[in-house]
Amino acid sequence: MTQSESVKNLVDLDNGIISREIFINSDIYQREQEQIFARAWLFTGHVSQIPNPGDFALSRMGEESVVLTRDMQGEIHVLLNTCRHRGMMVCRYDQGNTKNFYCPFHGWAYSIDGNLVDTPGGLLGVPHYESAYHGKLDKSQWGLIHARTYNYKGAIFATWDKSAPSFLDYMGDMKLWLDELFDYRDGRPDGAEALCGIQKWKIPCNWKFIAENFTGDMYHNTSHVSADHAKIGPIASGGDRHGFKAEYMQKRRLLSFPELGHGVRGSLNDQDMPLPQYGDPFVDEYFRQVWEKRKQTFKGGKFAGGNGGNVFPNMAFHCGFPRTIGMGHPSGPMETEMWRWYFVDRDAPQEVKNTLRRHYLRYSGPAGITEQDDMENWNMAASASRGVIARRYPYNYQQGLGFVEPASGVRGGVVTEGLINEENIRSFYRRWSELMDSKEWPEAVAQRKG
């Protein structure tokens, strides 16, 4: 597939048919890096990972290695992790504290804010500055590359594209579900912290399998029957793996943003979410009090409900129990490196944090019961789609085609009738195909025409 060819013949959303080529074709994968991951707003980490001046944490944006830093004045930066001289990574540790990043290849040194260090005589910054460069190298032009960043309630998002929409425009009312992730459980703003450490592992499948799963594939619940029977959910009296009982599930809907590509498994103003119970009297009483405060906080207000979704392109998340973000970093057409963060309320008692940590780890991640189910599906679907014969036959995304309606109280959102519906996934691929086929953002084109 050439750069000038359209993907529209591969993604037929009017008829709900999508070619397997978009999951296994290396040319399409390379185009995604340029058209999607070099332009989109991507989650890079949380401020709780870098609480002090000089702190840093390694992260990724698509295939790019980046470093999330807090400089000596407290400002946060997302820096491309490659020396400007000959490309060596300047940071090779997951996290830490430093004043400078030092390139071991030729000795160039950068301050925590990404600037090339400038010292008299070039003793630090650029070795042999006077003798090799004759004092002519403009150090101000050779610092580390900065991404454009936005701090949303402690979550640091970044993009390489200076022409991209503002973060808030890019997110739209999807930010209500970010609030659910990053606010306190009782509704107070900006109260999450990341548990120490990020789980990282590789999955032999295309990144889009993961994204569409979290965007709104509720049809795959048959995969998790064993997890539901094992009652790993946070509710002592029954319910599924999320703690949801059947009568609650019957009332839920899928909600998507067709113009933005985001999708969630939930709706607004849902006060009937089940009270989490872990079988520990102290922890259960803590959540009972939190839930009472939550009801008062949101009385008559607008808030998100449900158990998660996907921020376009690859921020898969649960905002209930577990409370977690999984970034499916593309590592090739048939490989994804998954990074998973887990969150708790910053002021929760340590006993509550410990209980949640244990629950999160048995639920999600490479050792999690449900994520093992999912990975087996993604791995085998990818493998079974590679063959010459298999590639001739497209995937079917026709559930609920034509049966959607505007979502009340959500700008640009649409809802489906029932949970078994693929409109959310079609919305994801609508945004994907628009960005893949144009160097301009659809929003900018529409604004110009208007």
Backbone hydrogen bonds, N-H to C=O, Kabsch-Sander energy under -0.5 kcal/mol:
donor,donor_aa,acceptor,acceptor_aa,energy
5,E,2,T,-1.0
10,L,7,V,-2.1
11,V,7,V,-1.2
12,D,10,L,-0.5
12,D,17,I,-2.8
13,L,11,V,-0.9
16,G,12,D,-0.6
17,I,12,D,-2.6
18,I,395,Y,-1.7
19,S,10,L,-3.1
22,I,19,S,-1.0
23,F,20,R,-2.0
24,I,20,R,-0.8
24,I,21,E,-0.8
25,N,21,E,-2.6
29,Y,25,N,-1.9
30,Q,26,S,-2.2
31,R,27,D,-1.9
32,E,28,I,-2.1
33,Q,29,Y,-1.4
34,E,30,Q,-1.2
35,Q,31,R,-3.1
36,I,32,E,-2.7
37,F,32,E,-1.8
38,A,33,Q,-0.8
39,R,36,I,-1.3
40,A,36,I,-2.8
42,L,40,A,-0.5
42,L,158,A,-2.9
44,T,156,I,-3.0
45,G,156,I,-1.0
47,V,154,G,-2.7
49,Q,46,H,-2.3
50,I,47,V,-1.4
54,G,70,R,-3.0
55,D,52,N,-2.2
56,F,96,G,-2.2
57,A,68,L,-2.3
58,L,94,D,-3.1
59,S,66,V,-3.2
61,M,64,E,-2.4
64,E,61,M,-2.1
66,V,59,S,-2.4
67,V,79,L,-2.6
68,L,57,A,-3.0
69,T,67,V,-0.6
69,T,77,H,-2.6
70,R,55,D,-2.1
71,D,75,E,-3.0
74,G,71,D,-1.9
77,H,69,T,-2.2
79,L,67,V,-2.5
80,L,145,I,-2.8
81,N,65,S,-2.9
82,T,80,L,-2.0
83,C,88,M,-3.0
87,G,83,C,-1.3
96,G,56,F,-1.8
98,T,54,G,-2.6
101,F,110,Y,-3.4
102,Y,100,N,-0.5
103,C,101,F,-0.5
103,C,108,W,-3.1
107,G,103,C,-1.5
109,A,125,G,-1.8
110,Y,101,F,-3.0
111,S,115,N,-2.9
112,I,99,K,-1.4
114,G,111,S,-2.5
117,V,109,A,-2.4
119,T,117,V,-0.6
119,T,124,L,-0.7
122,G,119,T,-2.2
123,L,120,P,-0.9
125,G,107,G,-0.5
129,Y,126,V,-1.0
132,A,128,H,-2.8
133,Y,128,H,-0.9
133,Y,129,Y,-0.9
134,H,130,E,-0.8
135,G,129,Y,-1.9
136,K,133,Y,-2.1
139,K,137,L,-1.3
141,Q,138,D,-1.9
142,W,139,K,-1.4
144,L,114,G,-3.0
147,A,78,V,-2.7
148,R,159,T,-2.6
150,Y,157,F,-2.3
152,Y,150,Y,-0.8
152,Y,155,A,-2.9
153,K,151,N,-0.8
155,A,152,Y,-2.2
156,I,45,G,-3.1
157,F,150,Y,-2.7
157,F,155,A,-0.7
158,A,42,L,-2.2
159,T,148,R,-2.3
162,K,160,W,-0.7
164,A,161,D,-1.1
170,Y,166,S,-2.8
171,M,167,F,-2.1
172,G,168,L,-2.5
173,D,411,R,-0.5
174,M,171,M,-1.7
175,K,172,G,-1.5
176,L,173,D,-1.7
177,W,174,M,-1.5
178,L,174,M,-1.0
179,D,175,K,-2.2
180,E,176,L,-1.2
181,L,177,W,-1.2
182,F,178,L,-2.7
183,D,179,D,-2.5
184,Y,188,R,-2.6
187,G,184,Y,-1.8
191,G,182,F,-1.2
192,A,182,F,-1.7
193,E,344,V,-2.2
195,L,342,Y,-3.0
199,Q,340,R,-1.7
201,W,338,M,-1.8
203,I,336,T,-3.1
205,C,203,I,-2.3
209,F,206,N,-1.4
210,I,206,N,-0.6
211,A,207,W,-1.8
212,E,208,K,-2.5
213,N,209,F,-1.3
214,F,210,I,-1.9
215,T,211,A,-2.0
216,G,212,E,-1.4
217,D,213,N,-1.5
218,M,216,G,-1.2
221,N,218,M,-0.9
222,T,219,Y,-0.6
223,S,220,H,-2.5
224,H,221,N,-1.5
225,V,222,T,-1.1
228,D,224,H,-2.5
229,H,225,V,-2.6
230,A,226,S,-1.8
231,K,228,D,-1.0
232,I,227,A,-1.2
235,I,233,G,-1.7
238,G,235,I,-1.1
240,D,244,F,-2.8
243,G,240,D,-1.8
248,Y,245,K,-0.6
249,M,245,K,-2.2
250,Q,246,A,-1.9
251,K,248,Y,-1.3
252,R,248,Y,-0.6
252,R,249,M,-1.1
254,L,418,G,-0.6
255,L,264,V,-2.4
256,S,414,V,-2.4
257,F,262,H,-2.4
260,L,257,F,-1.7
261,G,257,F,-2.9
262,H,257,F,-0.5
263,G,310,N,-1.8
264,V,255,L,-3.2
265,R,308,G,-3.5
266,G,264,V,-1.0
269,N,303,F,-2.7
271,Q,269,N,-1.0
273,M,270,D,-0.7
277,Q,234,P,-3.7
284,D,280,D,-3.1
285,E,281,P,-2.1
286,Y,282,F,-1.9
287,F,283,V,-2.1
288,R,284,D,-1.9
289,Q,285,E,-2.2
290,V,286,Y,-2.2
291,W,287,F,-2.7
292,E,288,R,-1.8
293,K,289,Q,-2.1
294,R,290,V,-2.3
295,K,291,W,-2.1
296,Q,292,E,-1.5
297,T,293,K,-2.5
298,F,294,R,-2.4
299,K,296,Q,-0.8
301,G,298,F,-2.5
304,A,176,L,-0.5
305,G,267,S,-2.0
307,N,265,R,-1.7
309,G,317,F,-1.7
310,N,263,G,-2.6
311,V,315,M,-2.3
312,F,310,N,-0.6
315,M,311,V,-2.2
316,A,314,N,-1.0
316,A,326,G,-2.1
317,F,309,G,-2.7
318,H,324,T,-2.4
320,G,322,P,-0.6
324,T,318,H,-1.8
324,T,322,P,-0.6
325,I,341,W,-1.9
326,G,316,A,-3.9
327,M,325,I,-0.5
327,M,339,W,-2.9
328,G,314,N,-1.5
328,G,326,G,-0.7
329,H,327,M,-1.4
329,H,337,E,-2.3
331,S,332,G,-0.6
331,S,335,E,-2.4
335,E,332,G,-1.6
336,T,203,I,-2.7
337,E,329,H,-2.9
338,M,201,W,-2.9
338,M,336,T,-0.7
339,W,327,M,-1.9
340,R,199,Q,-2.5
341,W,325,I,-2.6
343,F,323,R,-2.6
344,V,193,E,-2.1
346,R,191,G,-3.3
348,A,345,D,-1.4
352,V,349,P,-0.6
353,K,349,P,-2.1
354,N,350,Q,-2.6
355,T,351,E,-1.8
356,L,352,V,-2.5
357,R,353,K,-2.5
358,R,354,N,-2.1
359,H,355,T,-2.1
360,Y,356,L,-3.2
361,L,357,R,-2.2
362,R,358,R,-1.4
363,Y,359,H,-1.1
364,S,360,Y,-3.0
368,G,365,G,-1.3
369,I,362,R,-2.8
370,T,363,Y,-1.0
371,E,363,Y,-1.2
372,Q,368,G,-1.8
373,D,369,I,-1.2
374,D,370,T,-2.2
375,M,371,E,-2.7
376,E,372,Q,-1.8
377,N,373,D,-1.5
378,W,374,D,-2.5
379,N,375,M,-2.9
380,M,376,E,-2.1
381,A,377,N,-2.5
382,A,378,W,-2.3
383,S,379,N,-2.3
384,A,380,M,-2.4
385,S,381,A,-0.5
385,S,382,A,-1.0
386,R,383,S,-1.1
391,R,387,G,-2.2
392,R,389,I,-1.7
393,Y,390,A,-1.8
395,Y,18,I,-3.2
397,Y,16,G,-3.4
397,Y,395,Y,-0.5
401,L,398,Q,-1.8
403,F,400,G,-2.4
404,V,402,G,-0.5
405,E,415,V,-1.9
407,A,413,G,-2.6
408,S,406,P,-0.6
410,V,407,A,-1.5
413,G,410,V,-1.6
414,V,256,S,-2.4
415,V,405,E,-3.1
416,T,254,L,-1.5
417,E,403,F,-0.7
418,G,416,T,-1.0
421,N,419,L,-1.4
422,E,399,Q,-1.4
426,R,422,E,-2.2
427,S,423,E,-2.5
428,F,424,N,-1.8
429,Y,425,I,-2.1
430,R,426,R,-1.7
431,R,427,S,-1.9
432,W,428,F,-2.2
433,S,429,Y,-2.4
434,E,430,R,-1.8
435,L,431,R,-2.3
436,M,432,W,-2.3
437,D,433,S,-1.4
438,S,435,L,-0.8
444,A,441,W,-0.7
445,V,441,W,-1.9
446,A,442,P,-2.6
447,Q,443,E,-2.3
448,R,444,A,-2.1
449,K,445,V,-2.3
450,G,446,A,-2.2
